[in-house]
Structure formats: structure tokens, C-alpha cells
């Protein structure tokens, strides 16, 4: 069904693309958030990536590779946003005021340590880590290859 | 208390935390945006010698160039905000220092196109649609839509000093780019003649017909590389002579020299020249880029290529066989 929607979107159907977006949007958000660790930025990036995908979907050669192709676009958008954020970053880190749900695996300390460690990674390294731990069914040899092919 | 301290498990749990549902408002925002965003055509089919199916006219989200030949004065409604225009003899190089008084006001579109707006040069151009004759024959109006950091100049637009797109009619091709002597100009002037003569002064890497589809007129394209000249300066170097720009006296106080050469200064550039034959004239769009162009720059270049159109109420003429 996704392939049929991609074919229709390539032919110019915005309704078909809208349906595609709703199929893949949540997953894109999860990926973007894992890379950027900021929910608002992740939301913006996903929107930008979907719009870019609509614009360029006619250039997609294999409709079956729509989602990996979209993820490449998404990753590039994450890189671009991260670069912008670096220009304006300060030493003050905002802490989201939200209740932390009890976790069977992660203690509050674990989460805090991982959070600080993750933020020290470059956005490219974060992307590798995200895709290393995410199963997407792509036939790629390694997440490094995937990230490299995203143009970074 | 965690039941295991396996680092992989901890990292996986950490990465899997966070929002998992895109907000409904975000889907709505995307839906609205795609309805006003035009798709890019597949340029690989375009450059492959023909489209396998009629392509949609597409803005590509970056730029569209439409040269419109109109039968009414293009300067009607020219001063929507009361400003005047003057063209100085500024250098054709977009990297040259702009004069503070060098400014050109675009003509208002003769249609009620809501996209068209005033275009000024030199300077950054805001995202949006523009219409301008660049001081050429007022029957030509080049209409284009821009996004993403373009700078306007007297003959076109540029980005990051790495890519330029210029629009101009071609009156003659040079026989010697530094001396600016002209090649013969036959009475049956055409894009085929331009390509044939151009091939005598530069090495054409590729040339041929570009396909007719989606409102495109017949035409030719040619690709070549320019190196900094050794016999003259880059500003002296020229490939084409253009007609004298025509502006009403109350609009233009001076015009730029009628030559087109290296738009990005004295550096090696790659060029893609797209030609159309309209009413006995040859109209060109030239894409030029340096090796310093980034992937983003090249994507912008491709967007222009995908979306280029030449519309005219005149009968189109078939191009002469390619000289390249």
C-alpha cells in the first residue's frame, strides 16, 4: 500500500502524500527526537523533511525505498538544525520540567548521565547511535554507511 | 533499582524514550505547505534527451524562471511604490563591488500574478516571486521564484558567489573572447548557430536538444568549462554580445556593457547554457558554478534547471541542428 501511495505522490497527488506522511510521521519524530533530544526542534525538523520529500519525491527512483530515502532527508535536516543551534548555544542547559516516569531499566541517575553524555556527541555520532539501535529493515551494511550517504 | 547494568540495554532504553506521536497540528501544517509547494521534475529524464511522460510544471521550491513575451508595455504599473530606477555601468561580474546607486527596479508583471514583486539589485532578494526584464527588450519579462539566500544582480541572480543564473538575449557570439571580435551572424539567427559558433571558442562537453514538454519550447543546451583567461582579465573576457538594454528614459539612466562572459569572476566555472528561439531571437539562461559550490548550492542549481520554462505568445521555431 505504501508503494501505491508513493507512486501516486510521484504523480502529483497531495492526498496520497498526506496519507504517506501520516504513515511515517510518528517514526520520523522518534528518530528526530533521538538525534536532537528536543521535542520542539524534532517536530519542526519532521515537518521540514516531509515538505522536502514532497518536493523531491518525483526524483525517487525506487518507490520501495521511500522510507529510507525520507530518513536521509530527515537526518540532513537534523544536521542543519543542530548547526544552527550550535551558533546560539550557551552554557546554560534548560531542564524540561516534566514528571519523569518510573522506569524498570533507567534510573533517574542513569537517564541524567546518559543525557549529558549524549549531548557531548556530535550530531553525526548521535545519528549513528540512533540508527544502530533502530531496526528499520534497510539493507545497509552499517549505520555509518547510511549516515555517510546522507551527505555528511 | 535496575535489574541489569548492561550498557547496551541502558542506551537502548534511553534512546527509545521521548515523544512517539507527531502532533495533529504538525500534519495539518505539512498538508497546508505541500499544497503550495510545487514538485521538482526528475531532471535525469530531462537531460536524457526526452521525457518519458509529460512533466508537470514545477517550481522546485527554489526558483522558477519563466521568460514571458508580452505584447503590452512591460513597464505599465512600473512604479508600484513610487521609486525610480537607474542602471549604472556596473561590472557584469556578480562579485564586483556594487555601487550604492546601482539599483534596478523590476517591472511589475503585466499580469495580476500575485507572486510577482519588486526586484532590486544589487542586494539580497527576499524569498518570493519576481518579474523583471533586467533592462532588456521590455517585451521580455523573466519571472522567477526564489528561496534560500539569493542575491540579485543586473543580469541575474547568484548564490554564495558559487552559482549564478543569468538571463539574456544573444545578439552575437565572439570569435575571440578577449579581443571581442565577433563571429559571423547569418540572417537565419538561431540557437543552433550560437552553439556551433560557441563550439569554436570553448570545448563543448555536451550539447543537444532539450525536450519539449509541459509548455517548454524547442531549444538547445550546451555544457562547457571556462578557465581564467591568460590573455586578458576576467572582466574583459566575453562569449556573447547582447542587444543594448532598452529602458525608458525615465526608468534607466545608464546601462551595463552589452557583453556576457564569466559571471563569477576570474575562477574556473562550469556552465550550462539553455537556449530558446523566440521570434527570430535567441534567449539564453546560463547556469554557472564553481568547484566551491556546495551540495546545497548544486541542489539549488538543479531546482532552477528542473523548473525552467520559456513562455511566449509567438510561434516557436524549431532549433537548427545542434552544432555540438
HADDOCK unambig.tbl for C-alpha pairs under 7 A between the chains (distance, minus, plus):
assign (segid A and resid 14 and name CA) (segid B and resid 34 and name CA) 6.95 0.50 0.50
assign (segid A and resid 14 and name CA) (segid B and resid 35 and name CA) 6.81 0.50 0.50
assign (segid A and resid 18 and name CA) (segid B and resid 31 and name CA) 6.26 0.50 0.50
assign (segid A and resid 25 and name CA) (segid B and resid 22 and name CA) 6.10 0.50 0.50
assign (segid A and resid 26 and name CA) (segid B and resid 20 and name CA) 5.73 0.50 0.50
assign (segid A and resid 26 and name CA) (segid B and resid 21 and name CA) 4.71 0.50 0.50
assign (segid A and resid 26 and name CA) (segid B and resid 22 and name CA) 5.07 0.50 0.50
assign (segid A and resid 29 and name CA) (segid B and resid 20 and name CA) 6.52 0.50 0.50
assign (segid A and resid 29 and name CA) (segid B and resid 21 and name CA) 6.95 0.50 0.50
assign (segid A and resid 29 and name CA) (segid B and resid 22 and name CA) 6.11 0.50 0.50
assign (segid A and resid 30 and name CA) (segid B and resid 19 and name CA) 6.32 0.50 0.50
assign (segid A and resid 30 and name CA) (segid B and resid 20 and name CA) 5.36 0.50 0.50
assign (segid A and resid 33 and name CA) (segid B and resid 18 and name CA) 6.92 0.50 0.50
assign (segid A and resid 34 and name CA) (segid B and resid 15 and name CA) 5.78 0.50 0.50
assign (segid A and resid 39 and name CA) (segid B and resid 19 and name CA) 6.97 0.50 0.50
assign (segid A and resid 43 and name CA) (segid B and resid 22 and name CA) 6.97 0.50 0.50
assign (segid A and resid 47 and name CA) (segid B and resid 26 and name CA) 6.62 0.50 0.50
assign (segid A and resid 47 and name CA) (segid B and resid 30 and name CA) 5.90 0.50 0.50
assign (segid A and resid 51 and name CA) (segid B and resid 30 and name CA) 6.40 0.50 0.50
assign (segid A and resid 51 and name CA) (segid B and resid 33 and name CA) 6.87 0.50 0.50
assign (segid A and resid 51 and name CA) (segid B and resid 34 and name CA) 6.02 0.50 0.50
assign (segid A and resid 54 and name CA) (segid B and resid 34 and name CA) 6.66 0.50 0.50
assign (segid A and resid 54 and name CA) (segid B and resid 39 and name CA) 6.64 0.50 0.50
assign (segid A and resid 55 and name CA) (segid B and resid 37 and name CA) 6.69 0.50 0.50
assign (segid A and resid 55 and name CA) (segid B and resid 38 and name CA) 6.15 0.50 0.50
assign (segid A and resid 55 and name CA) (segid B and resid 39 and name CA) 4.17 0.50 0.50
assign (segid A and resid 55 and name CA) (segid B and resid 40 and name CA) 5.73 0.50 0.50
assign (segid A and resid 55 and name CA) (segid B and resid 60 and name CA) 6.36 0.50 0.50
assign (segid A and resid 55 and name CA) (segid B and resid 61 and name CA) 6.81 0.50 0.50
assign (segid A and resid 56 and name CA) (segid B and resid 39 and name CA) 6.10 0.50 0.50
assign (segid A and resid 56 and name CA) (segid B and resid 40 and name CA) 5.54 0.50 0.50
assign (segid A and resid 58 and name CA) (segid B and resid 40 and name CA) 6.55 0.50 0.50
assign (segid A and resid 58 and name CA) (segid B and resid 41 and name CA) 6.04 0.50 0.50
assign (segid A and resid 58 and name CA) (segid B and resid 42 and name CA) 5.83 0.50 0.50
assign (segid A and resid 59 and name CA) (segid B and resid 41 and name CA) 6.91 0.50 0.50
assign (segid A and resid 59 and name CA) (segid B and resid 42 and name CA) 4.86 0.50 0.50
assign (segid A and resid 104 and name CA) (segid B and resid 2 and name CA) 6.09 0.50 0.50
assign (segid A and resid 105 and name CA) (segid B and resid 2 and name CA) 5.08 0.50 0.50
assign (segid A and resid 105 and name CA) (segid B and resid 3 and name CA) 6.93 0.50 0.50
assign (segid A and resid 105 and name CA) (segid B and resid 10 and name CA) 6.63 0.50 0.50
assign (segid A and resid 105 and name CA) (segid B and resid 13 and name CA) 6.95 0.50 0.50
assign (segid A and resid 106 and name CA) (segid B and resid 2 and name CA) 6.50 0.50 0.50
assign (segid A and resid 106 and name CA) (segid B and resid 10 and name CA) 6.42 0.50 0.50
assign (segid A and resid 107 and name CA) (segid B and resid 1 and name CA) 6.70 0.50 0.50
assign (segid A and resid 107 and name CA) (segid B and resid 2 and name CA) 6.79 0.50 0.50
assign (segid A and resid 111 and name CA) (segid B and resid 14 and name CA) 6.63 0.50 0.50
assign (segid A and resid 130 and name CA) (segid B and resid 15 and name CA) 6.99 0.50 0.50
assign (segid A and resid 133 and name CA) (segid B and resid 12 and name CA) 6.34 0.50 0.50
